[in-house]
C-alpha cells in the first residue's frame, strides 16, 4: 500500500517540474550589511519521475565571486540535510541565535569559496520525488547519478560558474557520496563533445570508507577512558563495531553483539554523543525561551581547544528556524507543500542498508591515479569514525598508489594554536614533489568538524583550496614545498 504522504505529494506537486533558481532577497532575521548574494530553489534531476533536489547557494563574500572556486558540500547519513548541518550548523554564513535572529558566522567558508549546499538524495530535507516507489530501496548508485545530473543542470542556471575550479567536500557517509560522484564526473569529462567540469580536489571529513576499518572504535574509546579493560577485550574477541553493524543491516543481531552493545551503553552512559566525546547535551526542550535561558551557561562548559564555543542546542534552533513558513518562503523551499516537517535526518527515504558495507577505498585509489588531490580529515573527538581508522586508510591509499611521505607526521597550526596533526603523501612529477593525499586531524573537533572547531576548519579549508598541506607554525599557509596537481 502506498503511504498517504506519498499520495499527497504526488497530487500536490505533479505539475511542479520547473526548476526555480531565485535570488534570496533577505532571510528572516538576517543581520544588516550583507553584500554577498544568496540563491536557493529546486533543480529537477528527473522530469519523468518528478525528482527535484533542493539547494542553497552562497556566493563568496568578495567583489569577484565568480573568479573564486566553487565548492559543493554534501552531508551524510545516508539521508541527512546539507542545508541543516553544512550550511546552518557548520560553515555557512549564518546560524540562528537564541533570540531567533541569524548571527553572522565569522568562520564561514564563503570567505574563500562559493558554497553550494545540496539536500541529497530525494526525501532529504526539502528534496522530493513525485514517484512514491523512488523512496523505497534507494541506493548509492542512484544517489551518484542524481548528484551528477544536479551539477549539470545547476550549471545551466548559473553559467557564470561553468568554468570555475570545482571542489567536492563532505563528511561521514559522504565518504560514499563524494568518491562515487567523482568517478561519474571524471567519466563524464572523458566523453566526446562535452565541456568538462574543472574538478580540482575532494575533501572528506570523518568519512565512512570501509565498514571493515572505518567504524572500529574500541581502542579509541578505551584510550579515552570511556570503556573498561573488560569491555575492550569483549569488543576485540566477541563483537566489534563492524560485526554489530553488519548484523544490524541484515536484521540478524546475535545475542553476543546485543550483550556487548548493552554493556557499552551501560558504561558510556546514555547522555554521551558518540560523535563528540567532549560535548554536553542540550538540556532544553527546544523552545526559544528555554534556549535563551540556557545561553548563560553554554559558554562555561563547551569551550574548545582554542576558546571557541559550540552550542549543543544549536540544532534545536536550526530545526525551529527552517520550519518557519516565512523562512521557507524566503528560501523558495517546500513549494510543493510536503506533508511532513523539515528535519535534519528523519526524512521519508528508505535507503538500501546493504550499501553501508560498500568499500569506497578502491574508488579513492582510482581518483588519486587521475591526479585529483584528496584530503582526509578527522575530528579527534569523534568515536563514530575515529581518526585512528581514517589514518590507517590514508596509509593504505598511499601504499596502493605508491605515494611517498612528503613530510613527517606532525602538528599544524591555526594561528598561534595547534590546529591538529597531519601528514602528506605524493610523488615526483616533472622533477617536483606533488601532493596527492593529505591526512589531517582537527584538534578538539567532533564528527561535524566545522561545528566544534570552526577556526581550525576554515584554516584547513583554505589550505585545501590552495592544494597545500595545512600550515605549520607561524604561517598562514604552509610553505609551498609542494605544488598542486593542476
N, C-alpha and C positions, 0 to 999 in steps of 0.2 A: 504493500500500500504506500502511495506517495505521501510523505509528511505534508500536513496542511500548510506549513510556512513556505514550502517549495511551490505549492499550487498558487498561493497568493503572489509569490514572487514572479511566477510565470505570467500571470494576468496583469499585474501592476506594472511590469516593465517589458512586456512583449515587444513593444514598438520602440523601445529606447535603445537603439543601436548606435546612434550618432555620438562620436567622441566629443567630449567637451574639454577644451583646454583654455580655461578662463583665468584672467588676472584676478588675484585676490586684492581687493581694494584696501581692506584692513580686517584683521582678525579681531573679534570681540576681546576687549581688554588689552589690546596691543599697545606697547609703550610708544611714546611720540618719537619723532625724528628717525624713522626707519626709512632708509633710502634704497635698499635693495628690493627687487621685485620678487613676488611670490605667486606661484600658479598652482592650481590643483584641478582635478577632474578625473574623467574616465578615459581610458584608451581601450577601444574594442579590440580584442585579440581573436575572436571568432564570431563573425556575424551570424553564421548559420545556427550556432548554439546560443547566441546571445551572451557570450562571455566578455566581461569587461573588468579590467584591473584599475583600481584607484591609485592615484599618485599625488604626491605633494612635492613640488619643485621649488627650491630656494636658490635664487641666483646668488652668485658670490657678492660679498659686500665690497664691491670695487666698481670704479667708473668703467673699467674694461672687463666686465664679467665674461663676455663671450671669448676673451683671449685666455681665460683660465681653464684648468681642467674640469671635466665633468665626472663626478663620482656617483655611481649607482649603488645604493645601500639596500641590503636585504637582511631582515631578521630571520630567525629560525623557527623552531617549534618541533616538528613542522606545524605551521598554522598560526604563527604569531605575527602581530602587526608591526611593520616597519615604521608606520606613522606614529603609533603609540610609543614603542620602545625607541627606535632610532631617532625620530625627529623631536618628539616632545620630552623624552626621558634622558636621552644620551647626548647627542651632539647637534641638534637643530638649533635655530636661533632663539627659540623661546621655551620657557617652562611655566606652567601655571603656578602662581603664588598662592599663599594662604588666604589672600583676600579675593581670589577668583580671577584676578587680572594676570596677564602674562608678564613674566620677568625676562629681561634680555640675558641670554647666555653668553658670557664673555669668552667662553671657550668653544663657541660654535665653529663647526668645520667649514661653514660657508665663508669664513675669513680667508680661506686659501683655495676653495674649490666651489664650483656649482654643485649643489647637492640634490640628488633625485631619490626620493623615498618611494618605494613601491609596495603596496599591500598585495603580496603574492603568496600562494596561489588564490584562485577564486574561493569564496567562502571565508576569507580572512578580512577582518575589519569591514570596510565598505565595498570590497570587491565582490563580484557575484557572477552567477550564470543563470540564464533563463531555462536551462535544461536540468531538471532535477537529478537525472542519472549522473551528471557530471560530479555531483557532490559525493558519490559513492565510490570508494576504492580509487581515489586519485593517487597518483604516484610521482616519483622523481622525474621520470621521462616526460610526463605531461607538463610538469612544472617548468622544466628546462625549455621545452618548445614554446610554451606560453610566454615565458620571460624574453626569449629571443624575439618573438613576434611583437611583444610590447615595445622593445627597444626600437625595432624597425619602424613601427607605427608612430612611436613618440617622436622620432626624428622628423617625421613628416609634419608634425605640429610645430616643431622647433628646429627648422632647418639651419638656423644660425649656429647651432651646436653640432652640426653633422660632421664637421672636420675637427672637432675638439679631440684632445687627448683624453681617452676614456679609461677610468679605473673602476674596478668592481670590488666591493667590500661588503663584509657581513660577518655575522657571528653565529656560533652554536650550530644549528642544523644548516646554516648557510655553508658549512663545510661540505654539504651535498649540493646545495643550490648553485653556489658560485663556480666550483670546478665543472659541473655538468653544463652550465650555461656557457662557460668559457670555451669548452670543447665545441659546442654548437656554433658559437660565434666565430671561432677560428675556421671551422668547416665552411661557414658562410663566406668568409673572406676569400676562400680559395675558389669560390665559384666564378665562372667567367662572366664578364659583363655586369659585375656588381661594384658598387662603390664601397670599398672595405671600411669597416669600423676600426678606428685607430686605437685599439686596445693596447695599453702600456703594461699594467701590472694588476695583480689581485692581492687582497689582504683578507685574512681570515682570523677572527678573534675567538679564542676558546672553542675551536671548531670540532665537531664530530666528524672524524675522517674514517676511522675504522673501529667498529664496536669491539673488536678483539683487543684493542690497545687503548683507545681514547678515554673510556669511561672507568678504567680500573683506578680506584681511589683509596684502597685500603691502606697502603703505605703512607700516602699523603695524609689521610685522616689521623692515622696513628702518630705520625711525626708532629702533628699539630695538637696532640693531646686530646683529640675528640673521641677516640675509641680506645678500649683496653688492649693489653697484650693478648688476652684470650680471644677477643673478637678478631684481632688481626690474624691470628692463627686460623680461626674458623673461616674467614674470608679467603685465606690462601688455600685451604685444604678442602673445604666443604662447598662453598658457593661464593664466587666472586661476582662483581657487578656485571660482567659480560654475560655470565650464565644466567643471572637473575633477569636481565633484560630480554635475552633470547627466549627464556621460558615464558616470560610475560607476553612477548609478542605472539607466541603460539598458544596462549591461554592454557599453559600446562605447568603451572608453578609447583615445584616439588616441595615436600614437607621440609627438606633440608634448607632450601632457599627461603621459605617462609620463616623458619626459625632464625636464620641469620638476619633477615630483614627486621623482624620484630625486636631482636636484641640490639640492632643498630639504632632503631627508633628509641628504644629504652635508654641506651647510653648517651646518645647525642641530644635527646630531648626534642619535643615537638615544636619548639619555637626557633629552631636554627634554620637559617636559609642555606641550603646546600650550595647555592651559587655565590655565597659571600659569608664566610665564617665569622667575619667581624661585624656584620650588620645586625642592628636591633630590629625588632619587628614593629610595625605600625600598630599602636595600641588603640587607635581611634576606630570608630565605626564607619568612618568615611565622610561624615558630614563636614561641610566647610567650617562650621562654627567650632567643632571639636578639633579639626585640623589646626585652626588658628590658635586654640588654647595650648596645643602641644608645641607650637613653634619655639617657645622659650626654652624647651628642654632639648630639642633636637641638636642644637649646636654644641651641647655639652657632652653628648655621648656618641656622636657619629663622626668625630674628627678623623681624617685620614692622614696618611704619612706626611703630606706636605701642607696640612692645615685646611684642606678643602672639606666641605660638609656634604654628605649625601643624605637626603631626607627620605626615610623609609616610607613616608606617607605620600610621596610624590605620585606614585601610581594611582592612588585613590583620586587625587586631584585631576590627573590626566583623564581618568575614566569619566569623572563628572563633567569635565570640560568638553570632551569630544562627543558626549551625548546631549549637549545642549542644542536645541533646534537652531538657535541663532548662529552657533559655531558651524554646524553642518551646512547651513545656508551659505555662510561666508566661504566655506571650503568647497562649495559646489558638490557636496557629498550627499549620499543617501537620496539621490534624486529619484530612485525607484521605490522609495518608502519600504525598505526591507522590514519584514515583520519580526525583527529582533533588534536588541540594542547593540551598539558597537561595543566590542570587548577586545582586550589585549590578545587573548588566545582562544577563547571559548566560542569559536565560530561553528558553523554547521557542516564543515568539511570533514569527511571521513577519509583520512589518509591511509594509504596502504602501509600497515605497520611493518611488514617484512622489509621495506626499504630502509629501515633503520640499520639493518645489517649490511647494507651495500658498502663496500670498501672503495673510497674515492682516492686513496693514495696513488694507485696507478694512473689516475687521471692527472693528478698533480705532477707526476713524473713526466708525462707526455707534454704538459703545459710548459714545464721548465725546459724541455727539449726544444720547444718552439720559441725560446728566448723571451718568454714572458716572465717577469720577475714575480716572486711570491714572498709575501710577508705573513708569517705565522706569529700571532701574539697572544699572550696569556695573562689574564689577571691572576696574581699569585694567591688570592684568597678564594678561588673557585675550586670546589671539590666535585662539581658535576663533571667537568672535563679538566683535570688537574694539569698544571704546567709540566709536570714530570712526564706525562704521557705525550703531550704535544712535542716536547723536546726530543723524546725518543723518535717520533715520527719525522721530525726535521732531520735528524741524523740518518735515518733510513733513506730519506729522499736524497740527501747529499751523496750517500754511498751509491744509490741506484743510478743517479745521473752522473756519477763520477766527478762531483764537485769537491773542491778542497777548502779547508777553513782559511778565510782571509784575515781573520783576527782571532785573538784568544777570547774565550768566554769571559765577559767582564761587565762592569757597570756602565750604564749610560745615564745621562743627566737631563733633567728638566730644570733649566736654570742652575741654581746652586744646590739643588737637591738631587739625590739619586732617583732616577725615574724607574729603574729596573735593571735587568741584566740581559745581555744579548750576545749573539754570535752570528756572523755572516759567512756564507759559502759561495764560491764562484769558480771561475776558471779563466784561462788565458784566451783572449780573442784579439787578434791583430796586435799582439805584443803587450796587451794591457790586461790587468785583472778586472774581470767583470763580476759584479754582484748579481747573483741569480736568486739566492734564497737567504732570508734573514729570519731567525727566531728571536723573539724578544719577550721578556716578562714585563709586566707593569706592576710596580710596587703598590701594595695596598688595594689593588683593584679586584673587582668581583667578576662574575660571569659576563655582565654588561660593563666592560671596561670604562667607556667614557662617562658612564653614570657616576661611578665612585671615584674615578681618578681623571677628571676632565682635563686638567692642565697637562698631565703626562700624555694623555691620549692625543691631544692636539699636537704636541711636540713630535710624537711618534708618527702621526699622520702627515705632518709637514715633511719629515724625512722620507716617508714612503713615497710621496708625490715627486720628490726630487731624485728618487732612485738611490738614496743613500741609507746606510745603516743609521740607527738612532745616534744622537750626538754624544760625544764624550764630555768630560768636564770642561767648564769654561768655554763653551762653544754653543752657538745657536743651531748649528748643523754640523754633524761630524765631518771632519775634513775629507774632501773628496779624493781619498786614496784609491777609490774605485770609480768606475764610470758606469753609467746605466747601459742597459741592453739596447737602447734605441739610438 
